[in-house]
Amino acid sequence: MPPISTELQAEIDRLCALGDTHADQDRFPDALGLYWQAWDLLPEPKIDCEAATWILAAVGDANFLGRDYEAGVDNLSTVMHCPGGIGIPFLHMRLGQCQFELGDYARAIDELNRAFVGGGEDLFDDEDPKYLDYLDANGPPETARKIWHFWR
């Protein structure tokens, strides 16, 4: 992984914290601008940096919450190539939600299942119930629930 100095890490953290503040206030364009500033500070190859994972996770979350689902799919698909990206239930849920909103239901089911298996039903507690309802109606929820309870 490319090295990041303590000073550079502090600036990335500062920009992302400011971005999070904007996102918490539903000011997604402002949040995205700050997240992308942090992204630009990463050394090449950016997707090999651990910080890339959480920066793109924040970007993808802001894309979803700001209803820019196409950008969400792009950014959340990219984060899966970053260190530790694959297997983070929240990221799979957000990617599945973006795909659902774009009408790509086959991919949505795949990602929502991954989210459910990794994070369980609680992961969906604060989300629109339509995603879990769709998963229940179209995915293998009994199998997913059995796997989740087995590994828990």
N, C-alpha and C positions, 0 to 999 in steps of 0.2 A: 504494500500500500504506500502511496506517496506520503512523505512526512508532512506534517502540519506543525508549524511553530506554535508555541504557547500564545504569542501575540496574535497570530492569525486565527487561532482557535477562539480566542477571546472576542475578536471582531465578528467572526461568524456567529458565535453565541449571542452577541449583542444584537446583531441584525435579525436573527431568528426570533429572539425574545420580543423585539419591537414588532416583528411580523405577527407573532402570536397575539400581541395586544390588539393590533388592528383586526385580526381574524375574530377574536373574541367579541369585538364590537361590530361584526358583520361588515367590515370595510375590507372586502376581499381584494380589490385591485391594489390598495395600499399594502396589504399583507404580501401579496404576490410580488410586488416590486422589491420589497425588502428581502424576501426569500431568494429571489433571483440575484440580488446583489451578493448575498452570502454564497450562492452557487458559483458566481463568477470568481470568487476568491479561492475556490478549490484548485489545487494543482491538477495537472493532467496526469493520467487519465482520470477525470472527475469521478466516473462511476466506480472506480476502485477505492475511493475514499469512504471510510465509515460514515463521515458526516454527510455524504451524498445521500445515504439511505434516509436519514431523518429530515434532511432538507426537502428531498422530493416527496417524502411522506406528507410534510406540511403543505407543499405545493398542491399535491393531489387532493388532500382534504379540503383546501381552500377552493380548488376547482370544483369539487363536488358541491360544497356548501354554497358556492356562488353560481351553481347551475351551468357551469361550462364543462359539460360531460365529455365532449371530445378531447379537450385538453386533459381532463382527468384520466381518461383511458390512456392517452399518450404518456403522461407523467407517471401514472401508477404502473403501467407496463414497464417503463424504464427502470423504476425503482426495484423491480424484481430482479434486475441484473446487478444491483448494488449489493455490497456485503450484508448478508443476513436478511435481505428483502423477502425472499421466498419463505413462506411459512409464517409470516406475521399476520395473524388473523385479521387485525384491523385493516391492513392494506388490501388483503383479499376481499374483505367486505366492501371497502370503498370502490375497488375496481369492479366488483360485481354490480354494485349499485349504479355506477356510471354506465356499464354495459347494458344493464336493464333499462335505464332511461333512454338509451340510444336504440333500443329495440333489438339488441343482440342477445336474445334470451338464452341461447345455447351456452355462450361464454359466461353469461351472468350466472346461470345455474352452477357451472363449474367453479367459479370463484366464490359464490355464496356458500356452496358446499364446503370448500376449503376453509372459509371463514368459520363456518359452523363447527366443523370437526376440530379446528384449532382453538376456538374461543367459546364454543357452546352458545346456548340460547341467550345467555346474559349479554353477550356482545351486541345483540340486536335490541336490547331493552330501550334505548333512547332513540331508536331509529323508527322511521315510518313502518308500521306493521305490514305494509304491502310486500316488503322484501322477504320477510320470514313466511308470510302467507304464500307467496309465489314459490318459495323453496319447499314448503310443506306440500303444495299441490303438484309440483313438477320434479322435485328432486327425490333422492332416496333418504328422507329424513329419519326413518327408523334406523337405517344402517348408520347414518351419521351420528344419531343420538347414542347408539350402542357403542360406537367407536369412541366418542367423546367421553362417555361415562367410564369406559374401560380404562382409558389413559388418565383419567382424572385422579 
